[in-house]
Amino acid sequence: MNNKENHIISCVRNILNNDWDPLNATYISTAEDEYDRYLSLLIKLINKKESESKIIRLLKKIEKKELGGISSTAEQLNIVAKKLHQLKMN
């Protein structure tokens, strides 16, 4: 991985941990990588320059199918999607 890829991974991880965090994992010091399994899916959307609504749909799907139906607020999902959408790989 090059520096740009590492930077994007770090940015996505920070957004997930600080802005999304549906499990409130940020309160657990060892949970920094809690959402890492979703990094590649989100980075693919970023690379394809997909819409914020597509990012929101993916986050909702993750919450429903993988996190036990936890639901973030629409406002929270919009903030996260906007931040992720603004990241650029190329």
Contacts in CASP RR format, 6 or more apart in sequence:
PFRMAT RR
TARGET T0000
AUTHOR 0000-0000-0000
METHOD contacts of the structure
MODEL  1
MNNKENHIISCVRNILNNDWDPLNATYISTAEDEYDRYLSLLIKLINKKE
SESKIIRLLKKIEKKELGGISSTAEQLNIVAKKLHQLKMN
1 9 0 8 1.000
4 89 0 8 1.000
5 89 0 8 1.000
8 43 0 8 1.000
8 46 0 8 1.000
8 87 0 8 1.000
8 89 0 8 1.000
9 39 0 8 1.000
9 43 0 8 1.000
11 87 0 8 1.000
12 39 0 8 1.000
12 42 0 8 1.000
12 43 0 8 1.000
12 46 0 8 1.000
12 84 0 8 1.000
12 87 0 8 1.000
13 32 0 8 1.000
13 33 0 8 1.000
13 35 0 8 1.000
13 36 0 8 1.000
13 39 0 8 1.000
15 80 0 8 1.000
15 83 0 8 1.000
15 84 0 8 1.000
16 35 0 8 1.000
16 38 0 8 1.000
16 39 0 8 1.000
16 42 0 8 1.000
16 80 0 8 1.000
17 25 0 8 1.000
17 26 0 8 1.000
17 32 0 8 1.000
17 34 0 8 1.000
17 35 0 8 1.000
18 26 0 8 1.000
19 76 0 8 1.000
19 79 0 8 1.000
19 80 0 8 1.000
19 83 0 8 1.000
20 35 0 8 1.000
20 59 0 8 1.000
20 72 0 8 1.000
20 76 0 8 1.000
20 77 0 8 1.000
20 80 0 8 1.000
21 35 0 8 1.000
22 63 0 8 1.000
22 67 0 8 1.000
22 70 0 8 1.000
22 71 0 8 1.000
22 72 0 8 1.000
23 31 0 8 1.000
23 34 0 8 1.000
23 67 0 8 1.000
23 70 0 8 1.000
25 31 0 8 1.000
25 34 0 8 1.000
25 35 0 8 1.000
28 34 0 8 1.000
38 62 0 8 1.000
41 58 0 8 1.000
42 55 0 8 1.000
42 58 0 8 1.000
42 84 0 8 1.000
43 89 0 8 1.000
45 54 0 8 1.000
45 55 0 8 1.000
45 58 0 8 1.000
45 84 0 8 1.000
46 84 0 8 1.000
46 85 0 8 1.000
46 87 0 8 1.000
46 88 0 8 1.000
46 89 0 8 1.000
47 89 0 8 1.000
47 90 0 8 1.000
50 85 0 8 1.000
51 85 0 8 1.000
52 78 0 8 1.000
52 81 0 8 1.000
52 82 0 8 1.000
52 84 0 8 1.000
52 85 0 8 1.000
53 81 0 8 1.000
55 80 0 8 1.000
55 81 0 8 1.000
55 84 0 8 1.000
55 85 0 8 1.000
56 77 0 8 1.000
56 78 0 8 1.000
56 81 0 8 1.000
59 72 0 8 1.000
59 77 0 8 1.000
59 80 0 8 1.000
59 81 0 8 1.000
60 71 0 8 1.000
60 72 0 8 1.000
60 77 0 8 1.000
63 69 0 8 1.000
63 70 0 8 1.000
63 71 0 8 1.000
63 72 0 8 1.000
64 71 0 8 1.000
72 80 0 8 1.000
END
